Amino acid sequence: MTGTLITVAPTGAEAAKAEVPALPVTLPELVETARGCQAAGASMIHVHIRDAAAQPTLDLGLLRETVAALRDASELVVQLSTGGAVTDPFADRLRVLTAEPDMGSCSMGTVNFGDEVFHNPWRLIVDLHTQAQQYGVVLEYEIFDLGHLWSLERLLDQHGLPAGGHVHVDLVMGVPGGMPGTAEALVAAVAAMRNLPAGSTFSATGIGRTTLPVMFSALAAGGHLRVGMEDTRSYAKGEPVESNAQLVARAAALARLAQRPPLSPAAARELLGVTR
């Protein structure tokens, strides 16, 4: 790899605006975040949206409005989360694909999520994969534990490559209930990817205090990075994150130190097979 794909996940579905005032929850805040993060080195944005009360929602009209606004405001690859909140119905999560994003996420298995359970049964995974193929939406496969990589092998074997033909996974590390955010766990996950199609790539996400260990390990292993206030709200011990752009700028600086500077949005589209 000669460059680094940096994804920003600015909002998520867990943090409350009242507790994290810097969290972007309105469309103008998301648009401003996209512009700032692109300037700081991001090439993709992973999007959860909120309603007028700042609560997580999968409202289709709001999703479409968000995709259009982000495309107008930036060159970032727009990836909508099909995970939503842990309480969202499967039908609503599938409908996200009809908002016509560049990409969607596809979580590859059920996992304990703190005190909650993030349900991703096999039938839902197959429906997300095959419907994304039909709509021409490129998928990023979210991996919370090593067994999810075996499930991805099974999915590709039974139902073919995703739209765009390239397999890209995001190793989500440090979730209470999933794999730990350690160098050892990342090495094990990369080793478990050996049976995926040739040329498959990965990003890594470190939740909370695992952010830095995961970033260092991912860069050393030839992977890409996801950062953002969805995943961490502390920049350092006792120091709250000021903005998503602050996190992107740190990731970009580390990528440059590793002599793998941030990819442009155009280069990211080429890597991922995004043609929309």
C-alpha positions as CSV (number, residue, x, y, z in Angstrom):
1,M,0.0,0.0,0.0
2,T,1.4,3.4,-0.9
3,G,-1.5,5.5,0.6
4,T,-3.9,5.4,3.5
5,L,-7.7,5.5,3.2
6,I,-9.0,7.6,6.2
7,T,-12.6,7.2,7.0
8,V,-14.3,9.6,9.5
9,A,-17.3,8.3,11.5
10,P,-18.5,11.6,12.9
11,T,-21.7,10.8,14.9
12,G,-22.7,7.2,15.6
13,A,-26.0,6.2,17.3
14,E,-24.9,6.0,20.9
15,A,-23.6,9.4,22.2
16,A,-26.1,12.1,23.3
17,K,-25.7,15.6,22.0
18,A,-26.4,16.9,25.5
19,E,-23.4,15.0,26.8
20,V,-21.1,15.7,23.8
21,P,-21.8,19.2,22.6
22,A,-19.3,18.9,19.7
23,L,-21.1,15.9,18.2
24,P,-22.5,16.8,14.7
25,V,-26.2,15.8,14.7
26,T,-27.8,18.3,12.4
27,L,-27.4,18.4,8.6
28,P,-25.5,21.7,8.6
29,E,-23.2,20.3,11.3
30,L,-22.6,17.2,9.2
31,V,-21.9,19.2,6.1
32,E,-19.4,21.4,8.0
33,T,-17.8,18.3,9.4
34,A,-17.4,16.7,6.0
35,R,-15.7,19.8,4.6
36,G,-13.3,20.1,7.5
37,C,-12.5,16.4,7.5
38,Q,-11.8,16.3,3.8
39,A,-9.4,19.2,4.2
40,A,-7.7,17.4,7.1
41,G,-7.2,14.2,5.1
42,A,-10.3,12.1,5.1
43,S,-11.6,10.4,1.9
44,M,-14.7,8.7,3.2
45,I,-17.5,9.5,5.7
46,H,-19.4,6.8,7.5
47,V,-22.8,8.4,8.3
48,H,-25.4,7.9,11.0
49,I,-28.1,10.5,11.1
50,R,-30.3,12.1,13.9
51,D,-33.8,13.5,13.9
52,A,-34.9,17.0,15.0
53,A,-34.7,15.8,18.6
54,A,-31.1,14.6,18.0
55,Q,-32.2,10.9,18.3
56,P,-30.9,8.2,15.9
57,T,-33.1,7.6,12.9
58,L,-33.2,5.7,9.7
59,D,-35.8,8.0,8.1
60,L,-35.4,7.5,4.4
61,G,-36.2,11.1,3.4
62,L,-33.6,12.4,5.8
63,L,-31.0,9.8,4.6
64,R,-31.5,10.9,1.0
65,E,-31.3,14.6,1.9
66,T,-28.1,13.9,3.8
67,V,-26.5,12.0,0.9
68,A,-27.3,14.8,-1.5
69,A,-26.0,17.5,0.8
70,L,-22.7,15.7,1.5
71,R,-22.2,15.2,-2.2
72,D,-22.8,18.8,-2.9
73,A,-20.5,19.9,-0.1
74,S,-17.5,17.6,-0.5
75,E,-15.9,14.9,-2.6
76,L,-15.9,12.4,0.2
77,V,-17.1,8.8,-0.5
78,V,-20.5,8.8,1.3
79,Q,-21.1,5.5,3.2
80,L,-24.4,5.1,5.1
81,S,-24.5,2.8,8.1
82,T,-27.1,0.0,7.7
83,G,-26.5,-0.8,11.4
84,G,-28.4,2.1,12.7
85,A,-29.1,1.8,16.4
86,V,-29.3,-1.6,18.0
87,T,-33.1,-1.3,18.3
88,D,-33.7,-0.5,14.6
89,P,-35.9,-3.1,12.7
90,F,-34.3,-5.1,10.0
91,A,-36.6,-3.7,7.3
92,D,-35.5,-0.2,8.1
93,R,-31.9,-1.2,7.9
94,L,-32.3,-2.8,4.5
95,R,-34.2,0.3,3.2
96,V,-31.0,2.4,3.8
97,L,-29.6,1.1,0.6
98,T,-32.4,2.8,-1.4
99,A,-31.1,6.2,-0.4
100,E,-28.4,5.5,-3.1
101,P,-25.2,6.2,-1.1
102,D,-21.8,5.4,-2.6
103,M,-21.3,2.7,0.0
104,G,-23.1,1.0,2.8
105,S,-21.8,-0.9,5.8
106,C,-22.7,-4.6,6.4
107,S,-22.1,-6.0,9.9
108,M,-21.0,-9.6,9.5
109,G,-22.5,-11.1,12.7
110,T,-24.3,-10.7,16.0
111,V,-22.3,-9.3,18.8
112,N,-22.7,-8.2,22.4
113,F,-22.5,-4.4,22.4
114,G,-21.9,-3.3,25.9
115,D,-25.1,-4.0,27.7
116,E,-27.0,-4.4,24.4
117,V,-27.0,-7.0,21.6
118,F,-26.4,-5.9,18.0
119,H,-28.4,-8.4,16.0
120,N,-27.1,-9.4,12.6
121,P,-28.6,-12.8,11.7
122,W,-27.4,-14.6,8.5
123,R,-30.6,-13.9,6.6
124,L,-30.2,-10.1,7.1
125,I,-26.5,-10.3,6.0
126,V,-27.5,-12.1,2.8
127,D,-30.3,-9.6,2.1
128,L,-28.0,-6.6,2.6
129,H,-25.3,-8.2,0.4
130,T,-27.6,-9.2,-2.5
131,Q,-29.7,-6.1,-2.5
132,A,-26.6,-3.9,-2.5
133,Q,-25.4,-5.8,-5.5
134,Q,-28.8,-5.0,-7.2
135,Y,-28.6,-1.3,-6.3
136,G,-24.9,-1.0,-7.2
137,V,-24.0,0.1,-3.7
138,V,-20.5,-0.9,-2.7
139,L,-20.3,-2.5,0.8
140,E,-17.8,-2.3,3.6
141,Y,-18.0,-5.4,5.8
142,E,-17.8,-4.7,9.5
143,I,-15.9,-7.3,11.5
144,F,-16.4,-7.3,15.3
145,D,-14.8,-10.7,15.9
146,L,-12.7,-13.3,14.1
147,G,-15.7,-15.6,13.3
148,H,-17.2,-12.8,11.3
149,L,-14.4,-13.2,8.7
150,W,-15.3,-16.8,8.3
151,S,-18.9,-15.7,7.7
152,L,-17.7,-13.3,5.1
153,E,-15.9,-16.1,3.3
154,R,-19.1,-18.1,3.3
155,L,-21.1,-15.1,2.0
156,L,-18.8,-14.4,-0.9
157,D,-18.6,-18.1,-1.8
158,Q,-22.4,-18.4,-1.9
159,H,-23.4,-15.0,-3.3
160,G,-20.4,-13.6,-5.1
161,L,-18.4,-10.4,-4.9
162,P,-20.0,-7.1,-3.8
163,A,-20.9,-4.3,-6.2
164,G,-17.6,-2.9,-7.6
165,G,-15.9,-6.2,-7.3
166,H,-13.5,-5.3,-4.4
167,V,-13.7,-6.7,-0.9
168,H,-13.0,-4.2,1.9
169,V,-13.5,-4.9,5.6
170,D,-13.5,-2.7,8.7
171,L,-12.1,-4.3,11.8
172,V,-14.1,-2.8,14.6
173,M,-12.0,-3.4,17.7
174,G,-12.5,-2.6,21.4
175,V,-16.3,-3.0,21.6
176,P,-17.2,-4.6,24.9
177,G,-18.3,-8.0,23.6
178,G,-16.1,-8.0,20.5
179,M,-12.4,-8.5,19.8
180,P,-10.0,-6.4,21.9
181,G,-8.3,-3.4,20.4
182,T,-4.8,-4.8,20.6
183,A,-1.9,-5.3,18.2
184,E,-2.2,-9.1,18.8
185,A,-5.9,-9.1,17.9
186,L,-5.3,-7.1,14.8
187,V,-2.5,-9.5,13.6
188,A,-4.8,-12.4,14.2
189,A,-7.6,-10.8,12.2
190,V,-5.3,-10.0,9.3
191,A,-4.1,-13.6,9.3
192,A,-7.7,-14.7,9.2
193,M,-8.2,-12.7,6.1
194,R,-5.9,-14.9,4.0
195,N,-8.8,-16.8,2.4
196,L,-10.5,-13.7,1.2
197,P,-10.2,-12.8,-2.5
198,A,-6.8,-11.6,-3.6
199,G,-6.4,-7.8,-3.2
200,S,-8.9,-7.5,-0.3
201,T,-8.2,-4.6,2.0
202,F,-9.0,-3.6,5.5
203,S,-9.5,-0.6,7.7
204,A,-9.3,-0.7,11.5
205,T,-11.3,1.1,14.1
206,G,-10.3,1.4,17.7
207,I,-13.0,2.2,20.2
208,G,-12.3,4.6,23.0
209,R,-8.8,4.2,24.5
210,T,-7.9,1.6,21.9
211,T,-7.9,4.2,19.2
212,L,-4.1,4.8,19.1
213,P,-2.9,1.2,19.5
214,V,-5.2,0.2,16.7
215,M,-4.1,3.0,14.4
216,F,-0.4,2.2,15.0
217,S,-1.0,-1.5,14.4
218,A,-3.1,-1.0,11.3
219,L,-0.6,1.2,9.6
220,A,2.2,-1.3,10.4
221,A,0.2,-4.1,8.9
222,G,-0.6,-2.2,5.7
223,G,-4.2,-1.4,6.6
224,H,-6.3,1.8,6.5
225,L,-7.9,3.8,9.3
226,R,-11.3,4.8,10.6
227,V,-11.5,7.5,13.2
228,G,-14.2,9.8,14.5
229,M,-16.5,10.8,17.4
230,E,-18.7,7.7,16.8
231,D,-15.8,5.7,18.2
232,T,-14.0,8.0,20.7
233,R,-14.8,11.2,22.4
234,S,-11.4,11.7,24.2
235,Y,-8.4,13.0,22.3
236,A,-6.1,12.2,25.3
237,K,-6.6,11.4,29.0
238,G,-8.8,14.2,30.4
239,E,-8.9,16.0,27.1
240,P,-12.2,15.8,25.2
241,V,-12.2,15.7,21.4
242,E,-12.7,19.2,19.9
243,S,-13.9,18.1,16.5
244,N,-13.9,15.2,14.1
245,A,-11.3,17.1,12.0
246,Q,-9.0,17.0,15.0
247,L,-9.1,13.2,14.9
248,V,-8.7,13.0,11.1
249,A,-5.7,15.4,11.3
250,R,-4.0,13.1,13.8
251,A,-4.6,10.0,11.7
252,A,-3.3,11.8,8.6
253,A,-0.2,12.9,10.4
254,L,0.5,9.3,11.5
255,A,-0.1,8.0,8.0
256,R,2.5,10.5,6.6
257,L,5.0,9.4,9.3
258,A,4.5,5.9,8.1
259,Q,5.2,7.2,4.5
260,R,1.7,6.2,3.5
261,P,0.0,9.6,3.1
262,P,-3.8,10.0,3.0
263,L,-5.6,8.9,-0.2
264,S,-7.6,11.5,-2.1
265,P,-11.3,10.8,-2.4
266,A,-10.8,10.0,-6.1
267,A,-8.0,7.5,-5.2
268,A,-10.3,6.0,-2.5
269,R,-13.1,5.5,-5.1
270,E,-10.6,3.7,-7.4
271,L,-9.4,1.5,-4.6
272,L,-12.9,0.5,-3.4
273,G,-14.5,0.1,-6.8
274,V,-16.9,3.0,-6.2
275,T,-18.2,4.3,-9.6
276,R,-21.4,6.1,-8.6
